[in-house]
Amino acid sequence: MMKRTIQNIMLILILAFFAGNNEANSQVKVNVVSKKQAESFKWKPGEKLEINGEKAEIYCSAHELNTIEVEIELIAKHKDKTVAEKDLKSLKVMMDKMRGKVFIRDFIQLDKDNRKPESGLKVVMHIKIPKSCAVTVNNYFGSVNFENVQSDLIITGEYSKVNLKDLNGNIKVTSKFGDVTASDVGGVLNITTNRSDIILENVSGNIYLKSTLAEIRISGLKNPEGLIIDSKKSKVYISSEHSLDFGYKLYLEKVDFLKPNWIYLKYIENEGNIIKANTIDFEELPLIDIRLNTGSLALIKTND
């Protein structure tokens, strides 16, 4: 009994110690320092924008002017304000225009002692472009956000979320460790991901998805010309009110798939772990072509 009492007292003391530490840590004040930069570039049809970001939140939308307007905020966070102010000086942004292309790039410039910043650093870019201005983005850590743009986009991200809304054009996204979300997007949408989820809502046009280790959720397809999914080790969910308006072509290997009652499949192969099938009219309707190796597939008709 005495031994158990001592153990209980020791446990209470340990819990009290950690609780005290957590309370002390929660009361540590973080100092935030920042500075802003702005630039405006004249634009004419055919000229492009290229953005290279690191630890950047990039917000890009369209306006009616023939200019590219850039507002950038550089931010440093540290419990010691002096350290934050010093580290902020190492965070640089370059903006320039050469040969019909506007360049924006953020980077860290180490001091003469090659001291690495101790602060949490972040860059926030707000960019306004003409609707038809083509854009190329490379971002490492952070997020890329486009809205109301009707032009060609090339987006490459790592540890960077991608959010697309109200777009129309030729759009190519390559993402690693960064989820991709798109809504009200038309034209040609080409998405390749690695360890990143894909969520599409109310998309149309030609859609190409290639993924590894992903959860793919597609809802509200708006008269797509075609949807091709080539995926490995992934879960795929497709829901639509107009599920019967598409032709289906499936090649599934090691996939959990329960065929819904509303779809009539002609099986070319259905043995072991492989299902190869298509609807009879798949060549006459907009095609949903799914090639999935390992994972699960759910086809859902939402107006049942």
N, C-alpha and C positions, 0 to 999 in steps of 0.2 A: 504493500500500500504506500509506504514512504517513497519507494522508488518511483512509482507511478506519479505521485504528487510532485516530485522533483522534476520529472520529465514534462509534466504539464506546465509547471512554472517556467521551465526553460523555453518551451514552445511559445508561451505568451510573450516572453521577453524578446525572442527572435522576431515574432510577428510585429511587435511594437517597434523594434528597431527599423525594420523595413518600411513600416507605415510612416515612421518619422522621416526616413530618407526620402520617400516618395513625396511627402508633403513639402519637404524642403526643396526638392527638385522642381516641384510644380510652381514654387514661388520665385524661381530664378527668372529675372527679367531679361528678356531678349531685346536688344537694341536693333532697330531697323533704320538703315540710312539708304538714301536713293538719290539718283539724279536723272534728269530727262534730256533727251536729244530729239530734234525734229528736223525733217528735211523734205523738200518737195522737188520732184523731177517732172519735167515736161515729157509727154508721151505722145507717140503717133503710131498708127496701126502697123503691126509687124514687130514692134519692139517688145522685149521680154523682161521679166523680173526673175532674179535668182536670189534665193535666201539660203544662207548656211548658218544654222543655229546650234548652240550647245547650251543646255539647261535653259532653253527658251520656250516661252509660251507665245505662239504666233497666231494672231487673229487677223484674217484677211477677208475683206468684203469689197463689193463694187460700189462705185459712185458714178455720177453722170459727167464728171469732168475728165478732160484729157490730161490728167496728171496722175502721178503716183505719190501719194502722201504718206509719210512715215512718221510715226511717233513711237519713241522707244523709252522705256524706263529701266534703268539698271538698279538692282537691289542687292544689298548685302545685309545679312543678319548674324549677329553675334552677341553674346552676353556682355562683352567689352566693347563699348562704342568706339574706342580708339582703334581697336583691331578691325571693326567693321568699316570704319572710314578709310583705313589704310588698304584693306582688301578691295574696297569699291574702286579705288584708283587703278587696280590691276585689271578690272573688267572693261574691255574696250569694244567699240562698235565701229565698223568701217562701212561707209555708204558712198557709192560712186556710180557713175554712168560712163560706159565705154562701148563704142561700136554698136549702138542700138540695144544695149542691155544694162539694166540697173542691177547693181550688186549690193546686197546687204549681208554683213557677216559680223558675228560677235565672237570674241576670243579672250583668253586670259593672257596677259603679258606679265611674265614674272619679273621681279626686280633683279638687281645686279647680283644678289646673293641666291637667286633661284629659289626663293622662299615660296612655298605653295600657300595659297590663301587658306585661312582657318575658318572663314565665315561661310555660311550658306549663301550661295550666289544664284541670282536668277535674272533673266532678261525677259521683259514683256514687250512684244512688238504689236502695235496696232497699225495696220496698213490698209489704205484705200487704193483701189486700182480701177481702171476702166474695165467694163464687163468682159471685153474680148482680149484682155492682156494675158498672154500665156505666162505661166509661173512654174518654176522648178524650186522645190524645197528639200533641203537635207537637214534633219534635226536629230540631235542626240540628247536624250533626256528632256522631258517637257511635254508639249502638246502642239498639234497643228490643227487649226480651225479655219475652215473656209465656208463662206455663205454668200449666196446671191451672185455667183460668178458664172459666166458662160464662155469658157475658154479652155484651152488645153492645160492640164495640170499634171505634173510629175512630182510625187511626194515619196520620199524615202525617210523612214524613221527607225530609230532603235531606242527602246524604252521611252517611246513618245506616242501618246494617244493621238488618233486622227479622227476628227469630226467634220463631216461634210453635210451641208444643208442647202437645198435649193440651188443645185448646180446643173449645168448642161454643157457637155463637151466631151473631149477625149481625156479620160482621167485614169491615171496609172498610180497605184499605191503599193509600195513595198514596205512591210512593217515587221519588225522583230521585237517581241516583248512589248507590244503596244496595240491595244484593241482599236478596231476600226469601226466607226459608226457612220452610216450614210442614210439620209432621208430626203425624199423628193429630189432624187438625182436621175438624170436622163443622159442619153448619148451612149458613149462606150465607157463602161466601168470595169477596170481590170485591177483586181486586188490579189496580192500574194502575201501570205503571212506565215510566220513561224512562231509558235507559242503565243498567238494573239487571237482573240475572238473577233468575229465579224457579225455586226448587226445591221441589217438593211430593212428600211421601211419605205413603202411607196416608191419603189425604183422602177425604171423603165429603160428601154433600149437594149443594147447587148451587154450582158454581164458575164464576166469571167472571174471565177474564184479559184485560187490554188492555196491550199493551207496544209500545215502540219501541226498537230496538237492544238485543235481549235474547237470552239463551240460556235456554230454558224446558225444564226436565226434570221429568217427572211419572212417578212409579212407584208401583205398589201401589194403584191406585184401589180403594176399598172401597165398592162399590155406590153410586156417585154418582147423584143424580137427574138431573144434567146437567152438561156441561162445555162452556163456550163460550170460544174463544180468538180474539181479534181482534188481530193483530199485524203489525208492519211491520219489515222489515230484521232478521229474527230467525231463530234456529235452534230448532226444536221437536222434542223427543223424548218420546214417550209409550210406556211399557212397562207391561204388565199380564199377569197370568196369565189374566185373564178378558176378553181383548180381544174374543172372539166374543160377549160378553154385551151389547155396545153397538151402537147404530146410529151410522153415520157420515155426516156431511154436510160436504163440502169445497168451498171456493172458494179456489183457489191461483193466484197470478199471479207469474211469474218465480221459481218455487220449484223446487228440486231435490227430486224425490219419486220414489222407486222403490216402486211398489205391492207390498206383500208378497203371497205366494201365498194366504194364508189369508183375505184380504178380497176380497169380490166387489162390485165397484162398477158402478153404472149411470152412464154418462157422459152428462151433459147437454151439456157442451161440452168439447172436448179438442183445441184448435187453437192454434198459435202458443205463446204464453207462458201461456195460461190453461187451467186444469183446473177444471171444475165437475162434481161428481159426488156420488152418495150411494149407500148400501146400500139394497137393496130394502125392508128392514124397518126403516128408520131412524125411522119414526113410531111403531113399536110397542115399541121398546127405549129405555133411557136413552141420550140423545143426546150424542155428541161432535161439536160443530160448530166447524170450524176455518176461519177466514178469515185467510189469510196473504199478504201482499204483499212479495215479495222475501225470499229466505232458503232454508231447507231444512226438510223434514219427514220424520221417521222414526217409523213405527208398528211396535212390537215386541211379539210375543207371547212371554212369557218361559218358558212351559212347553213349548216345542217340543223 
